[in-house]
């Protein structure tokens, strides 16, 4: 799946240039960081996609599983279009029979914040990758140049590409379905 950032984005933020070979693995790292962010968000927010979704309404309501919703193209029951009402994150229909909803969700370009977070995650992993140590060798606590030394802190939850829990919660609230609560009440 598309990464939130490109090797050029990371190069600009780090004020450095990557060779063609480096660009390939940086792109792979950015894709991994983007997958991590999607998992943290709980949604595939980029790239924009059009999908068909089949579900049984509960009391006439069908919650759409991906967000943000760009547009609902059609709602069908037994192959025929039916009337529906769209509300942020769900539709309302006058039946409880299964319906097929065709809709588009996601951002057409990666949000700047997610681009920057993907770059931060990869940037934090570059030292260990460039040193040939790996991605999850533990939390780096210090490095020295003379007699080359690297010291490691814990190898637990802070190792590899990891966001602090407060940032995970904030990203999930900003880009996941948690946004629906604010959209409905105009906050």
C-alpha positions as CSV (number, residue, x, y, z in Angstrom):
1,X,0.0,0.0,0.0
2,X,1.2,3.6,-0.7
3,X,3.4,5.1,2.0
4,X,2.4,8.4,3.6
5,X,5.8,9.9,2.6
6,X,8.4,9.5,-0.1
7,X,12.2,9.2,0.1
8,X,12.3,12.8,-1.2
9,X,10.1,14.0,1.7
10,X,12.4,12.3,4.2
11,X,15.5,13.6,2.4
12,X,14.1,17.2,2.6
13,X,13.4,16.9,6.3
14,X,16.8,15.4,7.1
15,X,18.6,17.8,4.7
16,X,20.4,15.0,3.0
17,X,20.4,13.1,-0.2
18,X,19.9,9.3,-0.6
19,X,21.6,7.2,-3.2
20,X,19.5,5.2,-5.6
21,X,20.1,2.1,-3.5
22,X,19.4,3.9,-0.2
23,X,16.2,5.3,-1.7
24,X,14.9,1.8,-2.3
25,X,15.3,0.7,1.3
26,X,14.1,4.1,2.7
27,X,11.0,3.7,0.6
28,X,10.5,0.2,2.1
29,X,11.0,1.7,5.6
30,X,8.4,4.4,4.9
31,X,5.9,1.8,3.7
32,X,6.5,-0.1,7.0
33,X,6.1,3.1,9.0
34,X,2.8,3.9,7.1
35,X,1.5,0.4,7.8
36,X,2.3,0.9,11.5
37,X,0.4,4.2,11.5
38,X,-2.6,2.7,9.7
39,X,-2.6,0.0,12.4
40,X,-2.4,2.7,15.1
41,X,-5.3,4.6,13.5
42,X,-7.4,1.6,12.8
43,X,-8.3,2.8,9.4
44,X,-6.9,2.9,5.8
45,X,-7.1,6.7,5.4
46,X,-4.8,6.9,2.4
47,X,-4.9,6.4,-0.6
48,X,-8.5,7.2,-1.5
49,X,-10.5,4.1,-2.5
50,X,-13.9,3.2,-3.8
51,X,-15.4,0.0,-2.4
52,X,-18.6,-2.0,-2.2
53,X,-19.7,-3.0,1.3
54,X,-22.5,-5.4,2.1
55,X,-24.2,-5.4,5.5
56,X,-27.4,-5.9,7.3
57,X,-28.9,-2.7,8.6
58,X,-29.7,-2.6,12.3
59,X,-32.8,-0.5,12.8
60,X,-32.2,0.8,9.3
61,X,-28.7,2.0,10.1
62,X,-25.4,0.7,8.5
63,X,-22.1,2.0,9.9
64,X,-19.5,2.3,7.1
65,X,-16.3,0.6,8.1
66,X,-13.8,3.1,6.7
67,X,-13.4,6.8,7.3
68,X,-13.2,9.6,6.1
69,X,-16.1,9.2,3.7
70,X,-15.8,11.2,0.5
71,X,-19.1,10.2,-1.0
72,X,-21.7,7.5,-1.0
73,X,-22.3,6.6,-4.7
74,X,-25.2,4.1,-4.3
75,X,-27.1,1.9,-2.0
76,X,-28.8,-1.2,-3.4
77,X,-31.0,-4.0,-2.2
78,X,-31.4,-7.0,-4.4
79,X,-29.7,-5.2,-7.3
80,X,-32.0,-2.2,-7.3
81,X,-31.1,1.2,-6.0
82,X,-33.0,2.3,-2.8
83,X,-33.3,5.7,-1.0
84,X,-31.0,6.4,1.8
85,X,-29.9,9.2,4.1
86,X,-26.2,9.8,4.7
87,X,-25.0,10.9,8.2
88,X,-21.3,11.2,9.1
89,X,-20.0,7.6,9.1
90,X,-23.3,5.8,8.4
91,X,-26.4,5.6,6.2
92,X,-30.0,5.1,7.1
93,X,-32.4,3.0,5.0
94,X,-36.0,1.9,5.3
95,X,-35.3,-1.8,5.6
96,X,-33.4,-4.5,7.6
97,X,-32.5,-6.6,4.5
98,X,-28.9,-6.7,3.4
99,X,-27.8,-3.7,1.3
100,X,-24.8,-3.1,-0.9
101,X,-23.2,0.3,-0.4
102,X,-20.8,1.7,-2.9
103,X,-18.7,4.5,-1.4
104,X,-15.4,6.3,-1.6
105,X,-13.3,6.9,1.5
106,X,-9.8,8.3,2.3
107,X,-7.7,11.2,1.5
108,X,-6.5,11.8,-2.1
109,X,-3.1,12.9,-0.8
110,X,-1.5,11.8,2.4
111,X,-2.2,14.3,5.2
112,X,0.9,16.4,6.1
113,X,0.8,15.1,9.7
114,X,0.9,11.5,8.7
115,X,3.6,12.2,6.2
116,X,5.7,13.8,8.9
117,X,5.1,11.1,11.4
118,X,6.1,8.4,8.9
119,X,9.3,10.4,8.4
120,X,9.9,10.7,12.1
121,X,9.5,6.9,12.6
122,X,11.9,6.1,9.8
123,X,14.4,8.7,10.9
124,X,14.5,7.2,14.4
125,X,15.3,3.8,12.8
126,X,17.9,5.0,10.3
127,X,20.9,5.1,12.7
128,X,20.4,1.4,13.7
129,X,19.8,0.4,10.1
130,X,22.8,2.3,8.7
131,X,25.0,0.9,11.5
132,X,23.9,-2.6,10.4
133,X,22.3,-3.4,13.8
134,X,18.7,-3.8,12.7
135,X,15.3,-2.2,13.4
136,X,14.4,-3.6,16.8
137,X,17.7,-3.9,18.7
138,X,16.3,-1.8,21.6
139,X,15.9,1.8,22.5
140,X,19.1,3.7,21.7
141,X,20.3,5.8,24.6
142,X,23.6,7.2,23.3
143,X,26.2,7.0,20.6
144,X,29.8,8.2,20.4
145,X,32.1,8.8,17.5
146,X,35.6,8.2,19.0
147,X,36.2,4.4,19.4
148,X,32.6,4.1,18.0
149,X,30.2,3.2,20.9
150,X,26.5,2.7,20.9
151,X,24.6,2.3,24.2
152,X,21.1,0.8,24.4
153,X,18.3,1.3,26.9
154,X,15.4,-1.1,27.2
155,X,14.6,-3.3,24.3
156,X,10.9,-3.3,25.1
157,X,8.0,-1.2,23.9
158,X,10.2,1.7,22.8
159,X,12.3,-0.3,20.4
160,X,11.9,-0.1,16.6
161,X,9.4,2.2,14.9
162,X,7.1,3.1,17.8
163,X,5.0,6.1,18.7
164,X,4.4,7.0,22.3
165,X,0.9,6.0,23.5
166,X,-0.3,9.6,23.7
167,X,0.6,10.2,20.0
168,X,-1.1,6.9,19.0
169,X,-4.2,8.0,20.8
170,X,-4.1,11.5,19.2
171,X,-3.5,10.0,15.7
172,X,-6.4,7.6,16.2
173,X,-8.7,10.4,17.3
174,X,-7.6,12.7,14.4
175,X,-7.7,10.2,11.6
176,X,-9.8,7.2,12.8
177,X,-13.5,6.8,13.4
178,X,-13.1,8.8,16.6
179,X,-13.4,11.9,14.4
180,X,-17.1,11.0,13.8
181,X,-18.0,12.0,17.3
182,X,-16.7,15.5,16.7
183,X,-18.2,15.7,13.1
184,X,-21.7,14.9,14.3
185,X,-21.7,17.6,17.0
186,X,-19.9,20.2,15.0
187,X,-16.7,20.5,17.2
